[in-house]
């Protein structure tokens, strides 16, 4: 009998999505709900990335070398995105600005990216 195995990238995505999607709100502890976390990731993406990247589910990238966020997980495993964010974003084109990100911001951005992926 053949077993279906999830690729490590898909597994990481599923775990991250499940973790954040089921998050509950507890303002006393400074935690935010999944919806608030999603909105934070979207807002951070719009402010820091939309100059070049398509950050919505239907828009177009303004820079020819900037992939749309909704297609990122087709091109890069989520752990590779996380790794590139850890210190600074890097790219093969000189127009990519440095963007230092805090761990909570990174989690919110990756969560947002994960939620807008197209099949």
Phi and psi in degrees as a GROMACS rama.xvg file:
@    title "Ramachandran Plot"
@    xaxis  label "Phi"
@    yaxis  label "Psi"
@TYPE xy
-82.5511  129.907  UNK-2
-95.0828  140.313  UNK-3
-87.473  125.931  UNK-4
-111.753  137.855  UNK-5
-82.338  137.708  UNK-6
-64.9141  147.313  UNK-7
-53.7195  -37.7402  UNK-8
-63.339  -44.8327  UNK-9
-64.7535  -41.0444  UNK-10
-62.1026  -44.6905  UNK-11
-61.2959  -44.4319  UNK-12
-58.7469  -47.2314  UNK-13
-62.5344  -43.663  UNK-14
-63.9631  -46.5293  UNK-15
-61.4452  -45.7248  UNK-16
-61.9983  -44.5939  UNK-17
-63.9625  -41.2395  UNK-18
-61.0041  -49.0134  UNK-19
-78.6539  -33.4845  UNK-20
-65.6714  -34.8641  UNK-21
-93.9269  4.60092  UNK-22
-60.6689  141.958  UNK-23
-109.692  158.057  UNK-24
-86.3602  133.695  UNK-25
-145.649  80.7294  UNK-26
-56.8948  -29.6201  UNK-27
-63.3726  -29.5918  UNK-28
-98.4892  3.99665  UNK-29
79.0255  13.0335  UNK-30
-90.421  152.657  UNK-31
-116.793  157.724  UNK-32
-72.8896  166.688  UNK-33
-56.7629  -40.9599  UNK-34
-64.8165  -42.5218  UNK-35
-67.1866  -37.494  UNK-36
-65.5882  -41.8296  UNK-37
-61.4124  -46.6389  UNK-38
-63.1579  -36.4771  UNK-39
-64.9781  -44.0743  UNK-40
-62.7266  -40.5681  UNK-41
-64.6842  -45.4352  UNK-42
-62.7972  -43.7311  UNK-43
-62.0698  -40.0178  UNK-44
-65.393  -42.5154  UNK-45
-64.2219  -44.228  UNK-46
-70.0249  -42.2756  UNK-47
-100.153  -17.2863  UNK-48
-125.846  -20.9434  UNK-49
-71.3254  -11.6809  UNK-50
-59.3868  -30.7601  UNK-51
-122.054  -39.5157  UNK-52
-93.5981  149.163  UNK-53
-77.7028  115.25  UNK-54
-106.589  -6.45282  UNK-55
-96.624  176.078  UNK-56
-79.4026  -12.6936  UNK-57
-133.835  1.44097  UNK-58
-86.1611  176.526  UNK-59
-114.73  146.117  UNK-60
-69.2129  139.347  UNK-61
-82.2349  -23.4202  UNK-62
-105.211  133.409  UNK-63
-62.9987  -24.1102  UNK-64
-97.6266  1.96848  UNK-65
-96.5542  111.386  UNK-66
-68.9233  148.223  UNK-67
-66.231  139.167  UNK-68
-58.6395  -32.9045  UNK-69
-70.1193  -8.67248  UNK-70
-113.781  1.08139  UNK-71
-59.5709  -40.9396  UNK-72
-74.2317  -10.9141  UNK-73
-72.3226  -34.5912  UNK-74
-95.8489  -31.9091  UNK-75
-134.036  136.476  UNK-76
-65.5692  148.839  UNK-77
-60.5243  -33.2948  UNK-78
-68.5974  -28.75  UNK-79
-69.6544  -37.6259  UNK-80
-64.1857  -44.4323  UNK-81
-61.2692  -42.992  UNK-82
-63.0955  -41.4038  UNK-83
-69.6071  -26.6307  UNK-84
-78.6721  -25.112  UNK-85
-51.8733  -50.1412  UNK-86
-98.184  -54.1178  UNK-87
-166.474  155.222  UNK-88
-70.8651  140.768  UNK-89
-128.35  161.076  UNK-90
-157.702  168.249  UNK-91
-89.0098  -2.0409  UNK-92
-118.851  147.142  UNK-93
-72.8917  -9.82112  UNK-94
-80.3306  -11.3692  UNK-95
-71.6319  117.594  UNK-96
-77.3893  157.056  UNK-97
-73.3054  138.515  UNK-98
-138.714  101.524  UNK-99
-81.1734  132.19  UNK-100
-127.366  139.989  UNK-101
-81.158  154.326  UNK-102
-53.7362  -41.8023  UNK-103
-66.8359  -37.5133  UNK-104
-65.8021  -42.0471  UNK-105
-60.54  -45.6955  UNK-106
-59.8254  -42.5693  UNK-107
-65.9903  -42.9525  UNK-108
-64.7019  -46.922  UNK-109
-64.125  -37.0654  UNK-110
-62.5725  -46.0254  UNK-111
-60.4379  -47.0823  UNK-112
-57.9549  -43.6152  UNK-113
-62.2657  -33.3603  UNK-114
-79.2186  -17.0754  UNK-115
-104.82  8.91278  UNK-116
-64.1185  138.974  UNK-117
-93.2866  147.991  UNK-118
